[in-house]
Amino acid sequence: MPVGGWESAPGCIQHNVPGSEGVYKAYENCKDFFTFGTGSTDGTLASGVNSSYWVLVGIGFVVMVVALVGWVILEDRKLKDQAEYLLREGVAKTVHGELGPGPGERHGTG
């Protein structure tokens, strides 16, 4: 019975297959599918898929890009906060003093 009256099973599923034929018998005609969309036909990249497939791919792409940009911004903010803390507390100066000047620096200028 479809949930909410929306049939989401792909058309490639064979219904009323007896359990004695095994788990995969009902799906042997399916090449690929996902919930709320039909699968493509054999030997094609996307022939026969619903437009909901492309909408879902687009939404997934946008969410992925937004999450990646958000993560980079978050990590950048954390690194800047940590750098400011280290400079404010003098930790960076202590480490710099113990290790000596970096490459290309002279004493007293770094």
N, CA, C and O atoms as a DFTB+ gen file, in Angstrom:
440 C
 N C O
     1  1       0.844      -1.184       0.000
     2  2       0.000       0.000       0.000
     3  2       0.881       1.236       0.000
     4  3       1.716       1.383       0.892
     5  1       0.728       2.120      -0.957
     6  2       1.536       3.339      -1.009
     7  2       1.251       4.250       0.181
     8  3       0.106       4.412       0.603
     9  1       2.309       4.831       0.704
    10  2       2.177       5.754       1.821
    11  2       1.605       7.064       1.294
    12  3       2.138       7.628       0.340
    13  1       0.544       7.547       1.892
    14  2      -0.059       8.807       1.477
    15  2      -0.660       8.761       0.076
    16  3      -0.952       9.810      -0.497
    17  1      -0.848       7.582      -0.479
    18  2      -1.419       7.455      -1.808
    19  2      -0.428       7.673      -2.935
    20  3      -0.821       7.720      -4.101
    21  1       0.851       7.808      -2.609
    22  2       1.876       8.060      -3.621
    23  2       2.659       6.778      -3.861
    24  3       3.395       6.314      -2.990
    25  1       2.496       6.213      -5.044
    26  2       3.195       4.979      -5.395
    27  2       4.633       5.324      -5.752
    28  3       4.884       6.014      -6.740
    29  1       5.575       4.845      -4.951
    30  2       6.974       5.208      -5.176
    31  2       7.814       4.058      -5.720
    32  3       9.006       4.230      -5.975
    33  1       7.210       2.894      -5.899
    34  2       7.965       1.748      -6.403
    35  2       8.235       1.911      -7.891
    36  3       7.337       2.287      -8.643
    37  1       9.458       1.633      -8.326
    38  2       9.762       1.708      -9.759
    39  2       8.971       0.663     -10.540
    40  3       8.594      -0.380     -10.005
    41  1       8.731       0.960     -11.806
    42  2       7.953       0.058     -12.642
    43  2       8.646      -1.255     -12.960
    44  3       8.006      -2.188     -13.445
    45  1       9.945      -1.343     -12.696
    46  2      10.673      -2.560     -13.041
    47  2      10.454      -3.689     -12.030
    48  3      10.818      -4.832     -12.306
    49  1       9.873      -3.395     -10.878
    50  2       9.665      -4.422      -9.851
    51  2       8.519      -5.328     -10.261
    52  3       7.450      -4.861     -10.656
    53  1       8.754      -6.629     -10.164
    54  2       7.723      -7.620     -10.467
    55  2       6.982      -7.922      -9.167
    56  3       7.570      -8.430      -8.212
    57  1       5.697      -7.609      -9.140
    58  2       4.892      -7.858      -7.942
    59  2       4.320      -9.260      -7.984
    60  3       4.265      -9.885      -9.043
    61  1       3.905      -9.742      -6.861
    62  2       3.293     -11.073      -6.707
    63  2       4.247     -12.208      -7.075
    64  3       3.808     -13.250      -7.562
    65  1       5.530     -12.020      -6.852
    66  2       6.501     -13.093      -7.055
    67  2       6.544     -13.902      -5.756
    68  3       6.725     -13.323      -4.685
    69  1       6.383     -15.223      -5.828
    70  2       6.391     -16.017      -4.593
    71  2       7.757     -15.967      -3.905
    72  3       8.796     -15.909      -4.562
    73  1       7.735     -15.991      -2.596
    74  2       8.966     -15.952      -1.808
    75  2       9.879     -17.121      -2.079
    76  3      11.086     -17.027      -1.857
    77  1       9.324     -18.231      -2.559
    78  2      10.143     -19.415      -2.838
    79  2      11.110     -19.186      -3.998
    80  3      12.061     -19.948      -4.168
    81  1      10.876     -18.135      -4.802
    82  2      11.748     -17.842      -5.938
    83  2      12.972     -17.024      -5.540
    84  3      13.847     -16.763      -6.366
    85  1      13.031     -16.624      -4.279
    86  2      14.198     -15.891      -3.805
    87  2      13.932     -14.396      -3.682
    88  3      12.934     -13.871      -4.177
    89  1      14.850     -13.743      -3.013
    90  2      14.719     -12.322      -2.719
    91  2      14.871     -11.472      -3.971
    92  3      14.179     -10.463      -4.110
    93  1      15.740     -11.843      -4.868
    94  2      16.106     -10.986      -5.997
    95  2      15.239     -11.163      -7.233
    96  3      15.349     -10.378      -8.175
    97  1      14.392     -12.162      -7.251
    98  2      13.577     -12.445      -8.430
    99  2      12.687     -11.253      -8.804
   100  3      12.529     -10.948      -9.986
   101  1      12.116     -10.590      -7.819
   102  2      11.206      -9.473      -8.095
   103  2      11.943      -8.269      -8.695
   104  3      11.324      -7.403      -9.312
   105  1      13.253      -8.220      -8.513
   106  2      14.030      -7.057      -8.968
   107  2      14.936      -7.356     -10.162
   108  3      15.758      -6.512     -10.519
   109  1      14.818      -8.501     -10.777
   110  2      15.742      -8.888     -11.835
   111  2      15.651      -7.998     -13.079
   112  3      16.613      -7.934     -13.845
   113  1      14.546      -7.323     -13.300
   114  2      14.417      -6.426     -14.459
   115  2      14.917      -5.006     -14.164
   116  3      14.969      -4.161     -15.058
   117  1      15.276      -4.760     -12.923
   118  2      15.714      -3.414     -12.531
   119  2      17.217      -3.270     -12.759
   120  3      18.001      -4.122     -12.341
   121  1      17.600      -2.211     -13.410
   122  2      19.022      -1.915     -13.619
   123  2      19.514      -0.972     -12.536
   124  3      20.595      -1.170     -11.980
   125  1      18.725       0.056     -12.233
   126  2      18.993       0.957     -11.114
   127  2      17.693       1.677     -10.797
   128  3      16.872       1.902     -11.686
   129  1      17.507       2.031      -9.559
   130  2      16.334       2.785      -9.155
   131  2      16.566       3.362      -7.776
   132  3      17.487       2.962      -7.063
   133  1      15.720       4.307      -7.409
   134  2      15.746       4.864      -6.076
   135  2      14.318       5.214      -5.686
   136  3      13.429       5.251      -6.537
   137  1      14.098       5.469      -4.413
   138  2      12.767       5.789      -3.934
   139  2      12.279       7.077      -4.571
   140  3      13.045       8.030      -4.710
   141  1      11.029       7.114      -4.953
   142  2      10.371       8.254      -5.591
   143  2      10.932       8.564      -6.973
   144  3      10.867       9.712      -7.412
   145  1      11.468       7.596      -7.655
   146  2      11.948       7.814      -9.011
   147  2      12.067       6.489      -9.736
   148  3      12.180       5.432      -9.115
   149  1      12.040       6.556     -11.055
   150  2      12.203       5.321     -11.823
   151  2      13.662       5.185     -12.228
   152  3      14.394       6.174     -12.249
   153  1      14.072       4.020     -12.536
   154  2      15.442       3.778     -12.960
   155  2      15.600       3.959     -14.446
   156  3      14.621       4.076     -15.183
   157  1      16.854       3.982     -14.882
   158  2      17.105       4.110     -16.314
   159  2      16.968       2.748     -16.977
   160  3      16.985       1.714     -16.310
   161  1      16.832       2.762     -18.285
   162  2      16.753       1.505     -19.013
   163  2      18.157       0.970     -19.253
   164  3      19.134       1.717     -19.187
   165  1      18.252      -0.288     -19.524
   166  2      19.538      -0.963     -19.677
   167  2      20.339      -0.371     -20.827
   168  3      19.817      -0.167     -21.923
   169  1      21.617      -0.098     -20.564
   170  2      22.513       0.369     -21.610
   171  2      22.472       1.868     -21.856
   172  3      23.132       2.352     -22.776
   173  1      21.720       2.613     -21.065
   174  2      21.665       4.063     -21.246
   175  2      22.082       4.738     -19.949
   176  3      22.031       4.137     -18.876
   177  1      22.495       5.998     -20.064
   178  2      22.894       6.737     -18.873
   179  2      21.679       7.208     -18.088
   180  3      21.616       7.014     -16.874
   181  1      20.726       7.817     -18.756
   182  2      19.586       8.367     -18.034
   183  2      18.291       8.276     -18.820
   184  3      17.329       8.968     -18.488
   185  1      18.239       7.463     -19.826
   186  2      17.041       7.353     -20.634
   187  2      15.930       6.688     -19.825
   188  3      16.113       5.596     -19.287
   189  1      14.793       7.343     -19.744
   190  2      13.649       6.772     -19.051
   191  2      13.495       7.232     -17.614
   192  3      12.565       6.791     -16.939
   193  1      14.365       8.098     -17.118
   194  2      14.235       8.554     -15.733
   195  2      13.239       9.699     -15.658
   196  3      13.026      10.421     -16.632
   197  1      12.634       9.854     -14.491
   198  2      11.695      10.960     -14.259
   199  2      12.446      12.267     -14.090
   200  3      13.645      12.275     -13.809
   201  1      11.735      13.366     -14.264
   202  2      12.348      14.672     -14.011
   203  2      12.686      14.831     -12.539
   204  3      13.562      15.621     -12.185
   205  1      11.995      14.080     -11.668
   206  2      12.301      14.143     -10.235
   207  2      13.731      13.672      -9.963
   208  3      14.351      14.084      -8.982
   209  1      14.244      12.813     -10.831
   210  2      15.631      12.359     -10.703
   211  2      16.584      13.544     -10.830
   212  3      17.497      13.697     -10.019
   213  1      16.376      14.374     -11.833
   214  2      17.262      15.518     -12.063
   215  2      17.074      16.588     -10.997
   216  3      18.028      17.265     -10.615
   217  1      15.841      16.741     -10.516
   218  2      15.594      17.682      -9.426
   219  2      16.348      17.223      -8.179
   220  3      16.982      18.029      -7.499
   221  1      16.277      15.938      -7.888
   222  2      16.981      15.394      -6.722
   223  2      18.492      15.539      -6.871
   224  3      19.176      15.880      -5.906
   225  1      19.018      15.285      -8.061
   226  2      20.455      15.457      -8.313
   227  2      20.844      16.919      -8.121
   228  3      21.873      17.203      -7.507
   229  1      20.052      17.839      -8.626
   230  2      20.333      19.266      -8.474
   231  2      20.310      19.704      -7.021
   232  3      21.195      20.431      -6.570
   233  1      19.295      19.260      -6.286
   234  2      19.217      19.595      -4.864
   235  2      20.418      19.025      -4.119
   236  3      21.010      19.707      -3.282
   237  1      20.776      17.795      -4.413
   238  2      21.935      17.181      -3.766
   239  2      23.217      17.932      -4.059
   240  3      24.051      18.110      -3.170
   241  1      23.384      18.376      -5.293
   242  2      24.585      19.132      -5.670
   243  2      24.644      20.454      -4.919
   244  3      25.692      20.820      -4.386
   245  1      23.529      21.172      -4.875
   246  2      23.491      22.459      -4.179
   247  2      23.768      22.278      -2.695
   248  3      24.539      23.041      -2.113
   249  1      23.153      21.284      -2.079
   250  2      23.384      21.022      -0.654
   251  2      24.851      20.678      -0.405
   252  3      25.431      21.136       0.579
   253  1      25.454      19.884      -1.277
   254  2      26.857      19.514      -1.119
   255  2      27.759      20.743      -1.192
   256  3      28.659      20.898      -0.367
   257  1      27.527      21.619      -2.171
   258  2      28.360      22.818      -2.330
   259  2      28.181      23.751      -1.131
   260  3      29.163      24.279      -0.610
   261  1      26.945      23.956      -0.692
   262  2      26.685      24.818       0.465
   263  2      27.355      24.253       1.714
   264  3      27.951      25.002       2.488
   265  1      27.263      22.950       1.917
   266  2      27.896      22.328       3.085
   267  2      29.409      22.476       3.022
   268  3      30.039      22.761       4.041
   269  1      30.000      22.292       1.855
   270  2      31.450      22.419       1.715
   271  2      31.905      23.851       1.980
   272  3      32.884      24.066       2.695
   273  1      31.207      24.828       1.414
   274  2      31.550      26.234       1.640
   275  2      31.362      26.586       3.116
   276  3      32.202      27.272       3.699
   277  1      30.286      26.129       3.712
   278  2      30.049      26.376       5.135
   279  2      31.139      25.783       6.006
   280  3      31.585      26.414       6.964
   281  1      31.568      24.579       5.681
   282  2      32.627      23.928       6.444
   283  2      33.942      24.703       6.321
   284  3      34.641      24.887       7.317
   285  1      34.285      25.158       5.118
   286  2      35.519      25.924       4.918
   287  2      35.459      27.236       5.701
   288  3      36.446      27.623       6.327
   289  1      34.327      27.918       5.676
   290  2      34.179      29.173       6.426
   291  2      34.302      28.914       7.927
   292  3      34.975      29.668       8.630
   293  1      33.665      27.866       8.417
   294  2      33.744      27.520       9.830
   295  2      35.177      27.233      10.258
   296  3      35.642      27.751      11.274
   297  1      35.874      26.410       9.484
   298  2      37.257      26.065       9.837
   299  2      38.178      27.277       9.745
   300  3      39.088      27.421      10.561
   301  1      37.953      28.154       8.762
   302  2      38.755      29.367       8.643
   303  2      38.560      30.251       9.870
   304  3      39.523      30.796      10.408
   305  1      37.319      30.390      10.307
   306  2      37.023      31.200      11.490
   307  2      37.705      30.605      12.727
   308  3      38.264      31.339      13.542
   309  1      37.658      29.286      12.863
   310  2      38.298      28.642      14.013
   311  2      39.815      28.833      13.993
   312  3      40.426      29.074      15.033
   313  1      40.418      28.727      12.811
   314  2      41.866      28.918      12.704
   315  2      42.261      30.358      13.012
   316  3      43.266      30.594      13.682
   317  1      41.483      31.317      12.533
   318  2      41.774      32.724      12.825
   319  2      41.625      33.015      14.318
   320  3      42.445      33.730      14.892
   321  1      40.590      32.467      14.947
   322  2      40.408      32.642      16.387
   323  2      41.569      32.040      17.167
   324  3      42.048      32.636      18.132
   325  1      42.021      30.866      16.752
   326  2      43.150      30.217      17.431
   327  2      44.434      31.019      17.245
   328  3      45.209      31.164      18.190
   329  1      44.669      31.537      16.054
   330  2      45.862      32.344      15.801
   331  2      45.831      33.609      16.642
   332  3      46.853      34.004      17.203
   333  1      44.667      34.251      16.737
   334  2      44.549      35.461      17.558
   335  2      44.807      35.144      19.021
   336  3      45.496      35.898      19.708
   337  1      44.260      34.037      19.501
   338  2      44.479      33.627      20.890
   339  2      45.961      33.393      21.171
   340  3      46.490      33.854      22.182
   341  1      46.616      32.680      20.276
   342  2      48.035      32.385      20.480
   343  2      48.872      33.657      20.489
   344  3      49.802      33.775      21.286
   345  1      48.560      34.600      19.624
   346  2      49.287      35.864      19.598
   347  2      48.992      36.693      20.850
   348  3      49.897      37.291      21.432
   349  1      47.731      36.724      21.257
   350  2      47.327      37.514      22.417
   351  2      47.967      36.985      23.693
   352  3      48.403      37.767      24.538
   353  1      48.027      35.678      23.838
   354  2      48.565      35.065      25.053
   355  2      50.086      34.965      25.033
   356  3      50.691      34.584      26.035
   357  1      50.702      35.295      23.928
   358  2      52.149      35.262      23.844
   359  2      52.720      33.890      23.554
   360  3      53.937      33.709      23.577
   361  1      51.869      32.927      23.285
   362  2      52.346      31.567      23.015
   363  2      53.166      31.553      21.738
   364  3      54.205      30.897      21.676
   365  1      52.718      32.261      20.731
   366  2      53.439      32.274      19.458
   367  2      54.811      32.919      19.634
   368  3      55.786      32.472      19.029
   369  1      54.896      33.976      20.466
   370  2      56.172      34.644      20.702
   371  2      57.133      33.726      21.450
   372  3      58.329      33.701      21.164
   373  1      56.595      32.967      22.418
   374  2      57.423      32.041      23.177
   375  2      57.989      30.965      22.265
   376  3      59.184      30.673      22.316
   377  1      57.152      30.379      21.442
   378  2      57.606      29.336      20.523
   379  2      58.615      29.910      19.548
   380  3      59.639      29.283      19.275
   381  1      58.344      31.086      19.022
   382  2      59.244      31.720      18.076
   383  2      60.590      31.991      18.738
   384  3      61.641      31.799      18.126
   385  1      60.551      32.437      19.989
   386  2      61.795      32.715      20.711
   387  2      62.605      31.461      20.979
   388  3      63.834      31.496      20.909
   389  1      61.948      30.362      21.283
   390  2      62.643      29.103      21.569
   391  2      63.235      28.489      20.306
   392  3      64.321      27.913      20.352
   393  1      62.543      28.602      19.193
   394  2      62.998      27.962      17.962
   395  2      63.938      28.853      17.156
   396  3      64.659      28.371      16.282
   397  1      63.931      30.125      17.445
   398  2      64.769      31.034      16.687
   399  2      64.024      31.553      15.484
   400  3      62.875      31.180      15.246
   401  1      64.676      32.417      14.721
   402  2      64.006      33.014      13.560
   403  2      63.738      31.977      12.472
   404  3      64.464      30.994      12.326
   405  1      62.693      32.224      11.728
   406  2      62.358      31.342      10.623
   407  2      63.231      31.623       9.426
   408  3      64.044      32.547       9.466
   409  1      63.091      30.870       8.376
   410  2      63.889      31.083       7.169
   411  2      63.672      32.491       6.614
   412  3      62.530      32.919       6.451
   413  1      64.740      33.204       6.327
   414  2      64.644      34.522       5.749
   415  2      64.431      35.623       6.777
   416  3      64.316      36.788       6.396
   417  1      64.374      35.297       8.078
   418  2      64.197      36.313       9.110
   419  2      65.520      36.542       9.853
   420  3      66.359      35.650       9.972
   421  1      65.663      37.758      10.337
   422  2      66.835      38.074      11.164
   423  2      66.382      38.249      12.600
   424  3      65.216      38.561      12.844
   425  1      67.260      38.060      13.533
   426  2      66.914      38.274      14.934
   427  2      66.411      39.675      15.138
   428  3      66.988      40.637      14.632
   429  1      65.315      39.789      15.892
   430  2      64.777      41.087      16.234
   431  2      63.811      41.650      15.200
   432  3      63.211      42.694      15.454
   433  1      63.632      41.009      14.043
   434  2      62.720      41.538      13.033
   435  2      61.462      40.692      12.906
   436  3      60.486      41.133      12.300
   437  1      61.464      39.492      13.462
   438  2      60.328      38.598      13.284
   439  2      59.357      38.750      14.320
   440  3      58.335      38.064      14.314
